[in-house]
Every structure is written in structure tokens, then in C-alpha cells.
Amino acid sequence: MSVVKGRVEGIAKVTGAGKYAAEHRLDNMCHAVFAGSTVTAGTIESIYLENARQVAGVIEIVTHLNKLTVPGLADDAKIKESRFGLPLFHTDKIYFRNQPIAMVIAETLEDATYAASLIEATYKETPAKVDFAKEHPRVPLQSAGKERGTLSAWENAPFIVDEEYNIPAEIHNPMEMHATIAHWLAADKLLLYDKNQGVVNVQRTYARLYNIPQENIEVNSEFVGGGFGSGLRVWCNSLGAIMAAQQVKRPVKLVLTRPQMFSLTGYRPAAWQKVKIGANKEGKFTGILHQGKNASSVYEEFRDGITGITRMVYNFDNLKTEQSIVPLNLGTPTWMRGPGEVTGAFALECAVDEMSYQLKMDPVELRLKNIALDKDPENGRPYSTNFLDEGIRKGADMINWKERQQQPGALTEGDWKIGYGMAVGMWGAGRGTASAGIEMGKDGIITIKTAMTDIGTGTGTAMQNMTHTFTGMPVSNIKVALGHSTLPAAGSQGGSTGLSSISGAVAAVCKALKEKLAAYAGLKDADITLSDKGITGNGKFISYAELWQNNNLTAIQVEASSSPGEERKQYAFCVSTAHFVKVRVNIKTGKVKLERIVCVADGGTIVNEKPAANQISGGIVGGIGMALMEEQLADTVQGNLIGNDLAGYHFAVNADAPVIEVAFINKPDPHVNPSGAKGLGEVGIIGFAPAVANAIYNATGKRLRDLPITPDKILS
């Protein structure tokens, strides 16, 4: 596939021409700022606003006492039915510390911020629960998925690993803050500039809450500065902006602070897991019991699907999975890159590694003996394609796995212990319904359009490349428009379904364009090719100028949709990664240095290798943070989040990562969609943290099952 290697939106981003949600300017716009609760659980008894009202520039202060009621949140029954989450200013209950209790609307951000700091409240406090480690043992487990075989069938297996694993809460921390500008154009017409990963989802949510037609809500999210899952939900900041704009009858901008994002826009929940796995002396798995619990909020249930990956990767004739959620007085968690699977893979892949040492078998060999290559073990359908075994073998060759020693601690250079580790990741290759449109002028410039956002993953560039491939039009003649609700509808950018879904729509609309051009040219049923000058079909060339003149055209517009079909009932679809890591561990300081990182991904056709490799590398950098540094703690007495800013919350930076070596199998999946490409956004992080943990064990002989693996744990 001949493709453009740069980013179609790159120049707009680096020059500032591309506007993010908070950068738009509307006439007469004012600013809103939340004031948060100072207790962790209870009810509001009174709110004192007089000092805040004295600040020059304050227009209005909204609380639960004077808000304009949102129809979809009008009473407890409607709040429950809405499934919106935090019922902003529609309750006097406090569910977590720093929950918004008031919203100051002022002429300037400075005025609003200062006034918000002056708001005081009294509360009737109730006991709060914020300590996951203390609370989760009290919550019983529940069955998660159909049991295969029985536990008793392998209880006497000659080799058994039975261990517990813990992961703390982790925060998305995208570069762009969550922000919304809201403007009521009429009583039933709303304009939003919003940071999100799906404009249609925002439309639907507020059409439902306000009982207005979906098409009356215009949402613009053309440029999004990262999301990692935090933008898949509609959060209370956008509702706050909408409520404020309705209250003061002016456009209102509301931008969350970084500390507020830690509480109000989700996070990967803390999790406890126990994995018991059995094997025979030949190294074939005989059974597994995987149990998991994840934190949630007291006002909303969030299930992370921790044990799902155990039902995907390996052949287990006997399998049982159990899960539960642990309600805490914290904000609601949400999907974070590789949700569920990345947490589950840590426990599963560490347990598999532990089994390899019991068996005295190479971890690569053990996985190759047990991975489910031909059929999805959960539903029995044949995989359309699954080249995980090729990825494992290729990755082992790339990192010189033969240099690894089976005996932990065998490789030493001065104060440094050297070790090798590996693990695998897998994710379901989904595809949803999506639409795309093309507008073409007589100058030969075409614009490919969709409402789907591009959160930095390269969706726009991929659309440009696919349009070139399907039509023959040079990429210099192809423009891209996306991230706006007035464009052809498409799903959210998340779950690694974006490219897979939109590729079918791009193929369909390119076909529609070619058919329309052929009809105008009198070349019906001809397979035409587009150039920058005109079309060619049946050996005949017709210029665009001639075509437009002969048919009295101003512009050509076509739209088409694409959906998954019967193939979803016939095949199973997956993407996979094989992660390999070489580490150095300093025996005096406990410092872990990642010397080499290799990842081989099977993602079907690679439409554009540069952004595809960036997706994998970005996921791996997230995995470095998960393995070695990221943890969001809460003060178990006061309920405050600890270090809830970019100074206190540690995540991986450039200095923490070597050059990441990414390779692809690059074999098309013939059934997943017309391009043969599968999404790579999630799978890059899945399995990486256990690869690091396994390498540290190989280097030191210390099996560390609680993340993050910090120097104090290595030295203890």
C-alpha cells in the first residue's frame, strides 16, 4: 500500500491552527469553575456563598438549591434510569471528597477561581470507605462467565501455581485537560465544543437528558489531545457547562484542573487477583481458577472485566472465573487503555511465568504449547487470523532470547543483575457501524468526512491513505474532515474499533464515488481510477473539467455506511502482542533499567507503519509506568487523593524508555473489514507489565506480585 507517512493534521497541531475544545472563542463567553466538597461522605447541610458573591465579575453561583433542573435528572428514579453517573447539583449527598457542590460563573477565569475558593459548606458526615485493601476481603466473589470442566478435575495436578496479585489505581492523564464550551442557541438547540472520544455519544447523552432532538445538539471535537479512555464517557464537567450556559443565557467555558481530573474523569481501578493454574509434567495446562475484584464508586457500578483475557489466550479444558466490585467513596473509575485485559494479563502472565520455573521449561516454549491458535476457546469459532505464535518466535529472535539464563540471577555485570522476561497480550478485534462521506470539486480535490474523532491515533491519516488506495487519487488531493456531529455518523474512538469500523465506511463511500463518476462519464459498470486531473476507465480518460461541464455540476457529494455482517457469527477476531524485555537491576539501589524492549504485534494489514508503531510504543510507555511507578493512593483517614497532579503522580517519561523495537506480522485479516486492518490502540499495553515483572524475577530471583515494582520492594 502506497501511503503518506506524515500526519494529515500534523501542521495544524504544531502551528496552533488546530483548535482544541478550550481554545475556541465565542462572543460574550464567560467562565465556570467547580468548588468541591471538603468531606468524603455525608450530606450538605448548608452552603455559605456571600463571600464568593462579593468578588467582582461573579455572575451567578449554581448549587443543588438553585440549579435549573435537568429533565433527565429530575428525581431519583430518573437519575437511576439515566445511567449518567454523578447527578451534578441534583443531590445533597456527598459521595467523595472534592465532589462539586457549587459552580461559580464569572466574567473571567481568575474571578471564578477566586470566588470558588471562598465557598464554605457544613455537612452531616457519615463513615467513608476509601481503602481498597481493607474493603475488598469483605466483598464476596460472583461467577463471571460459563465454567468449563470442573475444579476437581485438576486438583491433583503435579504442578500448581496459586498466588495473589495487586494493582493500585492508575490515572489516564492525557495532555489536554477535559474542557467544554456550551452555548444554547435556542431553548432546544445546543452548541458544544467538547473534549471527548465520540461526538455522537455526547449528542445522544444530552438529547436524552434534555429531551431534545439529537440533531439539535452540535458537538465539535475536531482536535483531541489524547484520551486513553477518559473521553469515552460523558462526564459532569460538560453537564456543568451546559447547566451554567442555560442559567446565565451566555456561552460558558468550563475547564477542569489537573487535580479535578483525578477525581472527575475516571481512572483504572485498583484490583486484587488470585490465580491458581495447574499443568502436567509435559507442560500442558490442566486448569485455571482466576478471581478478581476491582474498585468502583458508591454511586455507580463499574466492572472492569478483569478475568476476560483468561478466557481468550490459552487452551484450558477446565476454567472458572469469578469477579466482584468493591464500592468506595471515590469517583467512578472507567475504561483505561486495554481495560480489564491489561489488569488481568498481569496476573495471568506472571502466573504462567511462575509455572515455567516450576516446570523448568522455557517461558516461550510453555506458551507455544498452550496458546489457542485455531479456535477461540470461549465460543469455539475459528479465528479469522491469529499469528500470536509467529509473534512470539519473531520477538524471541529479535531480543536474542537464547542469551537468557533459566537460573534467576545468573547474569551479573558489576552491581547490575541482568534478566529477560516475556509475556503476551490479546484483545478482541471489534468492528462497529460507521458512515463516511466524500465531497469532490471540479479541481479534483476530495474531502473524506466522518464524525469519528481522532484522539491522536492517526485515524485521519489512515482515512487519507485508504481513500488513496481505494480510488487511486494522490494523497495531495485528499483532505480529511472529522470530529464534528454534523458529519456522517460514526462510533467513538476507543476499544481499538475506530480504524476497523471506519475502514469499511471509507471503502463503501469510495466505491459510491467511483460509481457516480463513472455514470457521469458514461462508463457505467467500469472500474475507474482517479488521478489529480481526471478519471480513467475502459481505456478512456476524461478530465474533471470536462466531466463537470458536461453534467453542469458544482460539486459531487456521496455518503455510505458499513457494518459488520455474518462474518461475526462465523469467525472469531483478535489482535495480539508478544512482549520481550531485557532489564538491568541494581542490587545496591534497586533501580530498574529497561535496556531493551521488543514487541511484535499481529494487527492484520498495517495501513501506515509509522502511526501503527507509535500506537504500540505509546501503549508500552504506559506499561512502563504501570510496571514501575504509577499508583494513585488515597488518604485512608481523610479520603484525599495523594499526589493528584503531575508533580506528585509519577509516570514514564522519555528517559525511562529505551528505543522501543516494534515489528508487525502484517498479514491481512480477510474477514474483519475491507482493509484487512485491526485496531492496535489497546493491545500495545496488554501484557507489558508482566513482561517487566518476569524479567526482574529472572534478574534477581525476587517474585514481585504487587505493582508498581519500586526500588524499595526490590531491596526489601
C-alpha positions in Angstrom: 0.0 0.0 0.0 1.5 3.3 -1.1 0.8 5.8 1.7 1.7 9.2 3.1 4.0 8.8 6.1 3.3 12.1 7.8 0.2 13.0 9.8 -2.5 14.8 7.9 -3.3 17.0 10.9 0.4 17.5 11.9 0.9 21.0 10.6 -2.4 22.3 12.1 -1.3 20.9 15.5 2.3 22.2 15.6 1.3 25.7 14.3 -1.6 26.1 16.6 -4.1 26.4 13.8 -5.9 23.3 15.1 -8.1 24.3 18.0 -8.8 22.1 21.0 -12.0 22.4 23.0 -10.9 25.1 25.4 -9.2 27.2 22.7 -12.4 28.2 20.8 -13.7 31.7 21.4 -17.3 32.7 21.4 -18.7 36.2 21.8 -19.8 37.2 25.3 -18.3 33.9 26.7 -17.9 33.6 30.5 -16.2 31.0 32.7 -17.3 28.4 35.2 -15.3 26.8 38.0 -16.3 24.0 40.4 -16.0 24.2 44.2 -15.5 20.9 45.8 -16.7 19.2 49.0 -14.3 19.1 52.0 -15.7 15.8 53.3 -15.6 12.3 51.8 -19.2 11.1 52.7 -22.4 12.6 54.0 -24.9 15.2 53.1 -24.8 19.0 52.7 -26.5 20.9 55.5 -25.8 24.5 54.4 -23.7 26.4 51.8 -22.3 29.9 52.5 -21.9 31.9 49.3 -21.9 35.5 50.4 -18.1 36.0 50.3 -17.9 34.5 46.8 -20.7 36.7 45.6 -18.7 39.8 46.6 -16.0 39.0 44.1 -16.1 41.4 41.1 -17.1 39.7 37.9 -19.2 36.9 39.5 -22.4 36.5 37.5 -24.1 33.5 39.3 -23.3 30.6 41.6 -25.1 27.3 41.0 -25.8 24.8 43.7 -28.3 22.0 44.3 -30.6 24.6 45.8 -30.9 26.9 42.8 -30.0 24.9 39.7 -32.2 24.7 36.7 -33.4 21.1 36.8 -32.2 18.8 34.0 -35.2 16.8 32.9 -33.4 13.5 32.8 -32.2 14.0 36.4 -35.4 15.4 37.9 -35.9 12.7 40.6 -34.1 9.6 41.9 -35.9 7.3 39.5 -34.8 9.4 36.5 -31.3 9.7 37.8 -31.1 5.9 38.1 -32.6 5.4 34.7 -30.3 8.0 33.0 -27.1 6.0 34.0 -25.3 9.3 33.7 -23.1 8.9 36.7 -22.7 11.7 39.2 -26.0 13.6 39.3 -24.4 17.0 39.4 -26.2 19.5 41.7 -29.2 17.2 41.7 -28.5 15.7 45.1 -27.3 16.9 48.5 -25.4 13.7 49.1 -21.6 13.6 49.1 -20.1 10.5 47.6 -16.4 11.5 47.5 -14.1 14.3 48.6 -13.8 17.2 46.1 -17.2 16.3 44.6 -18.6 19.5 43.0 -21.0 21.2 45.4 -21.1 24.6 43.7 -20.2 26.2 40.4 -19.2 29.8 40.1 -19.9 31.6 36.8 -17.9 34.8 36.3 -16.6 37.1 33.6 -13.0 35.8 33.9 -11.4 32.5 34.8 -9.5 34.3 37.6 -12.6 35.8 39.1 -14.4 32.4 39.0 -11.4 30.6 40.5 -11.0 33.0 43.4 -14.7 33.1 44.2 -14.9 29.3 44.2 -12.1 29.2 46.8 -14.3 31.3 49.2 -17.3 29.0 49.2 -17.9 27.2 52.5 -20.3 24.5 53.5 -21.4 22.5 56.5 -22.1 18.8 56.3 -23.5 15.9 58.2 -20.7 13.4 57.8 -21.1 9.6 57.5 -18.4 6.9 57.6 -16.4 6.7 54.4 -14.7 3.8 52.7 -11.6 4.6 50.6 -9.2 1.8 51.5 -9.5 -0.9 48.8 -7.1 -3.3 50.5 -9.2 -3.2 53.7 -12.6 -3.3 51.9 -12.2 -6.0 49.2 -11.9 -9.0 51.5 -15.4 -8.2 52.7 -16.9 -8.4 49.2 -17.9 -11.9 48.0 -17.0 -13.2 44.6 -19.5 -13.9 41.9 -19.3 -16.2 38.9 -18.1 -14.4 35.7 -18.7 -16.4 32.6 -19.5 -20.0 31.9 -17.4 -22.6 33.8 -15.5 -25.1 31.6 -15.0 -28.5 33.1 -14.5 -28.7 36.9 -12.1 -27.6 39.5 -11.8 -31.1 40.9 -10.6 -32.5 37.5 -7.1 -30.9 38.1 -6.9 -30.5 41.8 -4.1 -33.2 41.9 -2.1 -31.7 39.0 1.6 -32.3 39.6 2.4 -28.6 39.1 0.3 -25.8 40.6 0.8 -22.1 40.9 -1.6 -20.4 43.4 -0.8 -16.7 44.1 -2.3 -13.3 44.6 -1.6 -10.1 42.6 -2.4 -6.5 43.4 -2.6 -3.4 41.2 -3.2 0.2 42.5 -5.4 2.8 40.8 -3.9 4.5 37.8 -4.8 7.8 36.1 -5.2 8.5 32.4 -3.5 11.9 32.5 -4.0 12.9 28.8 -2.1 16.0 27.8 -5.3 18.0 27.1 -7.5 18.9 30.0 -11.2 17.9 30.0 -13.0 21.0 28.8 -16.3 22.1 27.4 -17.7 25.3 25.9 -21.5 25.3 25.9 -23.9 27.7 24.1 -27.6 27.5 24.0 -28.6 28.8 20.5 -32.3 28.4 21.3 -34.4 26.8 24.0 -33.9 23.4 22.3 -30.7 24.0 20.3 -27.2 23.5 21.9 -23.7 24.0 20.6 -20.8 22.2 22.3 -17.0 22.3 21.9 -16.0 19.3 24.0 -13.0 17.2 24.7 -14.3 13.6 24.1 -13.7 10.5 22.1 -17.1 10.3 20.5 -19.3 13.2 19.4 -22.3 11.1 18.6 -22.2 9.7 22.2 -22.2 13.2 23.6 -25.2 14.1 21.3 -27.2 11.1 22.4 -26.5 11.6 26.1 -27.7 15.2 26.2 -30.6 14.6 23.8 -31.8 12.1 26.3 -31.1 14.2 29.4 -32.8 17.3 28.0 -35.5 15.7 25.9 -34.5 17.5 22.7 -33.8 16.1 19.2 -30.3 14.7 18.8 -29.8 16.7 15.6 -30.4 19.9 17.6 -27.2 19.3 19.5 -24.0 20.2 17.6 -20.7 18.8 19.0 -17.3 19.8 17.8 -14.3 17.7 18.8 -12.0 18.0 15.8 -8.8 18.0 17.8 -8.4 15.9 20.9 -5.2 15.9 22.9 -5.3 12.2 24.0 -7.8 10.3 26.0 -6.7 6.8 26.8 -10.3 6.0 27.6 -11.1 9.0 29.8 -13.0 10.7 26.9 -15.3 7.7 26.2 -17.8 8.7 28.9 -19.6 12.0 29.2 -18.6 13.5 32.5 -20.1 16.1 34.8 -17.8 18.9 33.5 -19.7 19.1 30.2 -23.0 18.9 32.1 -21.8 21.7 34.3 -21.0 23.9 31.3 -24.4 23.2 29.8 -26.3 24.0 33.0 -24.3 27.2 33.5 -24.9 28.4 30.0 -28.6 27.8 30.4 -28.6 29.6 33.8 -26.9 32.8 32.6 -28.1 32.6 28.9 -24.5 33.1 27.7 -21.8 30.8 26.3 -19.8 29.3 29.2 -16.4 27.6 29.2 -15.6 25.1 31.9 -12.1 23.6 32.1 -11.2 21.1 34.8 -7.9 21.5 36.7 -5.5 18.6 36.7 -6.3 17.6 40.3 -10.0 17.7 39.5 -9.4 15.3 36.6 -8.0 12.8 39.0 -11.5 12.6 40.7 -14.0 13.5 37.9 -12.9 11.8 34.7 -12.2 8.2 35.7 -9.2 6.1 36.2 -8.1 2.4 36.1 -9.5 1.0 39.3 -7.4 -0.8 42.0 -7.6 -4.5 41.6 -6.9 -7.7 43.6 -6.5 -11.0 41.8 -5.8 -14.6 42.7 -4.8 -17.1 40.0 -4.5 -20.8 40.5 -3.2 -22.7 37.5 -2.3 -26.3 37.0 -0.1 -28.2 34.5 1.0 -31.7 33.8 4.7 -32.8 33.5 4.7 -32.2 29.8 3.8 -28.5 30.4 0.1 -28.7 29.2 -2.2 -26.6 31.3 -4.8 -28.7 33.1 -7.0 -25.9 34.5 -7.2 -22.4 35.9 -9.2 -20.5 38.6 -8.9 -16.7 38.1 -10.6 -14.5 40.6 -10.6 -10.7 40.5 -12.0 -7.7 42.3 -11.9 -4.1 41.2 -12.8 -0.8 43.0 -15.8 1.2 42.0 -17.7 4.2 43.4 -20.6 4.0 45.9 -23.0 5.8 43.5 -22.2 3.7 40.4 -21.1 0.3 39.5 -18.0 -0.1 37.2 -17.0 -3.6 36.2 -13.5 -3.8 34.6 -13.8 -7.4 33.2 -10.5 -8.4 34.7 -10.8 -12.2 34.0 -11.8 -11.9 30.4 -8.3 -12.4 29.0 -8.0 -15.7 30.8 -10.9 -17.0 28.6 -9.1 -15.9 25.4 -5.4 -16.7 25.1 -4.8 -20.3 26.2 -6.5 -23.7 25.9 -7.9 -24.5 29.3 -10.3 -27.5 29.4 -11.1 -26.7 33.0 -11.7 -23.0 33.7 -13.5 -20.9 36.3 -13.5 -17.2 36.6 -15.0 -15.1 39.4 -15.3 -11.3 39.8 -16.8 -8.6 42.0 -16.7 -4.9 42.5 -15.8 -3.0 45.7 -17.7 0.2 46.3 -15.6 3.1 47.7 -16.1 6.8 48.4 -14.1 7.8 45.3 -15.0 9.0 41.9 -16.2 6.4 39.4 -13.4 4.6 37.5 -13.7 4.0 33.8 -12.1 2.3 30.9 -8.3 3.0 30.6 -6.2 1.8 27.8 -6.6 -2.0 27.5 -9.4 -2.0 30.1 -9.8 -5.3 32.1 -7.4 -7.2 29.9 -4.3 -5.2 31.0 -5.1 -5.8 34.6 -6.0 -9.5 34.1 -2.9 -10.1 31.9 -0.6 -9.0 34.7 -1.8 -11.8 37.0 -2.2 -14.4 34.2 1.1 -13.8 32.6 3.0 -13.7 35.9 1.4 -17.0 36.9 2.3 -18.6 33.6 5.9 -17.4 34.1 5.9 -18.9 37.6 4.7 -22.1 36.2 7.6 -22.2 33.7 10.1 -22.1 36.5 8.3 -24.9 38.4 8.4 -27.0 35.2 12.0 -25.9 34.4 10.7 -25.0 31.0 11.5 -22.0 28.8 8.5 -19.5 29.1 8.4 -19.2 25.3 8.1 -23.0 24.9 5.4 -23.2 27.6 3.3 -20.5 25.9 3.7 -22.1 22.4 2.5 -25.4 23.9 -0.7 -23.8 25.3 -1.9 -20.8 23.2 -5.2 -21.3 21.4 -4.3 -20.6 17.8 -7.0 -22.2 15.7 -10.2 -21.5 17.7 -11.5 -19.1 20.2 -11.7 -21.2 23.3 -14.6 -19.2 24.6 -17.1 -19.6 21.7 -15.4 -22.4 19.6 -15.4 -20.2 16.4 -12.3 -20.4 14.2 -10.1 -17.4 14.4 -10.2 -15.5 11.1 -6.4 -15.0 11.6 -4.3 -15.4 14.7 -0.5 -15.2 14.4 0.5 -15.0 18.0 2.8 -17.9 17.7 4.7 -16.1 14.9 4.9 -13.0 17.0 6.4 -15.0 19.9 9.0 -16.6 17.7 9.9 -13.4 16.0 10.2 -11.4 19.2 12.4 -14.1 20.8 14.8 -13.9 17.8 14.8 -10.1 17.8 15.8 -9.8 21.5 18.3 -12.8 21.3 16.3 -14.8 23.8 18.9 -17.5 23.6 21.1 -15.3 25.8 18.6 -15.7 28.7 19.5 -18.0 31.5 16.9 -20.2 33.1 18.5 -19.8 36.6 17.4 -16.5 38.1 20.3 -14.1 39.0 22.8 -15.9 36.7 23.8 -12.9 34.7 25.7 -10.2 36.5 27.8 -7.1 35.5 29.2 -5.3 38.5 26.3 -4.1 40.6 23.8 -4.9 37.9 21.8 -8.1 37.6 20.6 -8.8 34.1 17.3 -10.6 33.2 15.0 -11.4 30.4 11.2 -11.6 30.6 8.3 -12.0 28.2 4.5 -12.1 28.2 1.7 -11.9 25.6 -1.3 -9.7 25.2 -4.6 -10.2 23.3 -7.6 -8.1 22.6 -10.8 -8.8 20.6 -10.7 -7.2 17.2 -14.0 -5.4 17.1 -15.8 -3.5 14.4 -18.9 -1.3 14.6 -21.2 0.6 12.2 -19.8 3.7 10.7 -20.6 6.2 7.9 -18.4 8.3 5.8 -19.0 11.0 3.1 -17.0 12.4 0.2 -17.3 15.9 -1.3 -15.5 16.5 -4.6 -14.9 19.7 -6.6 -14.0 20.2 -10.2 -10.4 20.9 -9.2 -10.1 17.2 -8.3 -9.8 17.9 -4.5 -11.8 15.4 -2.5 -12.7 15.6 1.2 -13.3 12.4 3.1 -15.6 13.1 6.1 -16.8 11.3 9.3 -18.0 12.3 12.7 -15.4 9.9 14.3 -12.8 11.7 16.4 -9.0 11.4 16.0 -7.6 11.3 19.5 -4.0 11.3 18.3 -4.1 7.7 16.9 -3.7 8.7 13.3 -7.3 8.0 12.2 -7.4 10.9 9.8 -4.1 9.9 8.2 -5.4 6.3 7.8 -8.6 7.6 6.1 -6.5 9.6 3.7 -4.3 6.6 2.9 -7.2 4.2 2.4 -9.0 6.7 0.2 -5.9 6.9 -2.0 -5.7 3.1 -2.1 -9.4 2.6 -2.9 -9.6 5.4 -5.6 -6.1 5.9 -6.9 -6.3 9.7 -6.1 -3.0 11.1 -5.0 -2.9 11.9 -1.3 -2.1 15.5 -2.0 -5.6 15.8 -3.4 -7.3 14.2 -0.4 -8.4 16.3 2.6 -9.9 14.9 5.8 -12.8 16.3 8.0 -13.7 14.6 11.2 -14.8 15.0 14.8 -18.0 17.0 14.2 -21.5 15.8 14.8 -22.8 17.3 11.5 -20.6 14.9 9.6 -21.7 11.3 8.7 -22.3 9.4 12.0 -19.7 7.0 13.4 -18.9 5.5 16.8 -16.5 6.6 19.4 -12.7 6.4 19.0 -12.0 3.7 21.6 -11.7 0.0 22.2 -9.4 -0.4 19.2 -12.5 -0.3 16.9 -12.0 3.1 15.3 -9.9 2.2 12.3 -11.6 -1.2 11.8 -15.0 0.4 11.8 -14.3 3.5 9.6 -12.3 1.5 7.0 -15.4 -0.2 5.9 -17.2 3.1 5.5 -14.3 4.6 3.6 -14.3 1.6 1.2 -18.0 1.9 0.7 -18.0 5.7 0.1 -15.0 5.4 -2.3 -17.0 2.8 -4.3 -20.0 5.1 -4.3 -17.9 8.0 -5.6 -16.4 5.9 -8.4 -19.8 4.6 -9.4 -21.2 8.2 -9.6 -18.2 9.5 -11.6 -18.4 6.6 -14.0 -22.1 7.2 -14.5 -21.5 10.9 -15.2 -18.8 9.9 -17.7 -21.0 7.3 -19.4 -18.7 4.5 -18.2 -21.3 2.6 -16.2 -20.0 -0.6 -14.5 -16.4 0.4 -15.4 -13.8 0.1 -12.7 -12.4 3.6 -12.9 -9.2 5.1 -11.4 -8.9 8.6 -10.2 -6.0 10.9 -10.7 -5.4 14.6 -9.9 -6.6 15.5 -13.4 -9.5 13.2 -14.2 -10.7 9.6 -14.3 -9.7 6.7 -16.4 -11.9 3.7 -17.3 -12.2 1.3 -20.3 -9.0 2.9 -21.7 -10.7 6.3 -21.8 -9.5 9.4 -19.9 -11.9 12.2 -19.0 -10.8 15.4 -17.2 -12.7 16.7 -14.2 -13.2 20.0 -16.0 -14.9 18.2 -18.9 -16.9 16.0 -16.6 -18.2 18.9 -14.5 -19.1 21.0 -17.7 -20.9 18.1 -19.5 -23.0 17.4 -16.4 -23.4 21.0 -15.2 -22.0 20.1 -11.8 -21.0 22.3 -8.9 -19.8 19.5 -6.5 -20.3 15.8 -6.1 -21.4 14.5 -2.7 -21.8 10.9 -1.7 -22.3 9.1 1.6 -22.1 5.5 2.6 -22.2 3.3 5.7 -20.7 0.0 6.6 -21.4 -2.5 9.3 -20.1 -5.9 10.4 -22.0 -8.8 8.9 -22.4 -12.6 9.0 -18.6 -13.0 9.4 -19.0 -12.1 13.1 -21.1 -15.3 13.5 -18.7 -17.4 11.5 -15.3 -16.3 12.9 -13.5 -15.0 16.0 -11.3 -12.0 15.7 -8.3 -10.9 17.8 -5.2 -8.8 17.8 -2.1 -9.9 19.8 1.3 -8.8 21.0 4.4 -10.7 22.1 6.4 -8.5 24.6 10.1 -9.2 25.3 12.2 -7.2 27.8 15.8 -7.1 28.9 16.4 -5.4 32.2 19.2 -4.4 34.5 18.5 -4.3 38.2 21.0 -2.5 40.5 21.5 -4.6 43.6 22.5 -1.6 45.7 19.9 1.0 44.7 17.0 -1.2 43.5 16.9 0.8 40.3 15.4 -1.0 37.3 16.8 0.0 33.9 14.9 -1.2 30.8 17.8 -2.0 28.4 15.8 -3.4 25.5 12.1 -3.6 24.7 10.8 -5.7 21.7 7.2 -6.0 20.7 5.8 -8.0 17.8 2.1 -7.2 17.0 -0.4 -9.0 14.9 -2.8 -6.4 13.7 -3.8 -7.5 10.3 -2.9 -5.1 7.4 -0.7 -2.3 8.6 -2.2 0.7 6.8 0.6 3.1 7.9 3.5 1.7 9.8 4.6 4.9 11.5 1.5 5.7 13.4 0.9 2.0 14.0 4.3 1.7 15.6 3.6 4.9 17.6 0.4 3.2 18.9 2.3 0.2 20.1 5.2 2.3 21.6 2.7 4.6 23.4 1.0 1.6 24.9 4.3 0.2 26.1 5.3 3.5 27.7 2.0 3.3 29.6 3.0 -0.2 30.6 6.4 1.0 31.9 4.5 3.4 34.2 2.2 0.6 35.2 5.0 -1.8 36.0 7.5 0.6 37.7 5.9 3.8 39.1 2.2 4.5 38.7 -0.1 4.4 41.7 -2.8 6.7 42.9 -3.2 6.5 46.6 -5.9 7.9 48.9 -5.5 9.1 52.5 -7.4 6.4 54.3 -8.4 8.8 57.1 -9.4 12.0 55.2 -10.2 10.5 51.8 -8.0 12.9 50.0 -6.1 11.7 46.9 -2.4 11.9 47.4 -0.2 13.5 44.8 -3.1 14.2 42.4 -1.1 16.4 40.0 1.7 15.9 37.5 4.3 16.7 40.2 3.1 14.0 42.6 1.8 11.3 40.3 4.8 9.5 38.6 4.5 8.1 35.1 7.0 7.2 32.5 8.9 9.9 30.5 11.4 9.6 27.7 14.3 9.0 30.0 12.5 5.8 31.3 12.3 4.1 28.0 14.9 2.8 25.5 14.3 2.9 21.8 11.3 0.6 21.5 11.7 -2.0 18.8 8.3 -2.7 17.2 7.6 -5.2 14.4 4.5 -6.4 12.8 3.3 -9.7 11.3 1.5 -7.5 8.7 -0.8 -10.2 7.3 -4.3 -9.1 6.3 -7.4 -10.5 8.0 -9.6 -11.3 5.1 -12.9 -11.2 7.0 -12.6 -8.4 9.6 -13.2 -5.5 7.2 -12.3 -4.4 3.6 -8.9 -3.1 4.6 -7.9 -6.3 6.5 -6.7 -4.0 9.3 -7.3 -4.5 13.0 -7.1 -1.9 15.8 -3.8 -1.7 17.8 -4.7 1.0 20.4 -5.2 -1.3 23.3 -3.0 -4.3 22.7 0.3 -2.5 23.0 0.0 -2.1 26.8 -1.6 -5.5 27.5 1.0 -7.9 28.8 3.8 -5.5 29.0 3.8 -5.0 32.8 4.1 -8.8 33.5 7.0 -9.0 30.9 8.9 -6.5 33.1 8.0 -8.3 36.3 9.1 -11.6 34.8 12.4 -10.0 33.7 13.0 -8.7 37.2 12.5 -12.1 38.6 14.9 -13.6 36.0 17.5 -11.0 37.0 17.1 -11.2 40.8 15.1 -14.2 41.8 12.6 -12.0 43.6 9.0 -12.6 42.5 7.1 -9.3 43.0 3.4 -9.6 42.6 2.3 -6.1 43.7 2.6 -3.2 41.3 4.3 -0.8 40.9 7.7 -2.5 41.3 9.6 0.3 43.1 13.2 0.1 44.3 12.1 -0.3 48.0 10.3 -3.5 47.0 13.3 -4.9 45.2 15.6 -4.1 48.1 13.2 -5.4 50.9 
